[in-house]
Amino acid sequence: MSVKTSFIDELKNEAINSKKMLEKVPLDKADWKPHEKSMSIGRLATHMAETSHWIYEILEADEFDFAARTFKPRVAASQEELLEIFDNNFTRSIAALENASDDDFEKKWTVKMGDKILFQMPKKIAIRSWGFSHTIHHRGQLSVYLRMLNIPVPGMYGPSADEK
């Protein structure tokens, strides 16, 4: 199985789990935080919906410069907007993966801040870390937020305690 086929299959599988979690987010409580240093549930859910953008960002460019980007955190205003953000990033990432060659995954991806290189890694490692692990990490956080709000948590890799 090629790298891209493996990533596409995994992204499709993980998207099912991510969508189940995003569908549970109570955006009427978008400002709720479990701790003063935590992201709000609305920001965390929106960020999770955004994270697969890293897959197409990594494939479409050989470097990412934080200094050249302006970042304005956003919070989806509705469940529809949240799922649209997710679906748009998922669709664009699938397309980028489908168009990638095996050689594309071996190219170096550089992350920098202006002239300072923060790190470099092969694109296939960056996709795994920034595209997949990043999403799974925030999905785990979101499951804790839901639990704290007494919202049934959907199972990810089997049934949750709420689905027995």
Secondary structure, DSSP 8 states (H G I E B T S, - for coil): --HHHHHHHHHHHHHHHHHHHHTT--GGGTT--SSTTS--HHHHHHHHHHTTHHHHHHHH-SEEEGGG--------SSHHHHHHHHHHHHHHHHHHHHH--HHHHHSEEEEEETTEEEEEEEHHHHIIIIIIIHHHHHHHHHHHHHHHTT-----SSS--GGG-
